């Protein structure tokens, strides 16, 4: 089983994806634009990580 599972993708050049850690349930947002990219936890309005069941 893979550790991360992509559950959402939008865009081709300016890409936004949502990934879920299958062991912890924490959601992450990945953003890529050209050669620059970032991967960070997805947070709710209180600054806590969003966790999927």
Protein Blocks (a to p, Z undefined) as FASTA:
>chain_A
ZZbdcfbdedjklccdddddfknopacddddehjbccddddddfkopacddZZ
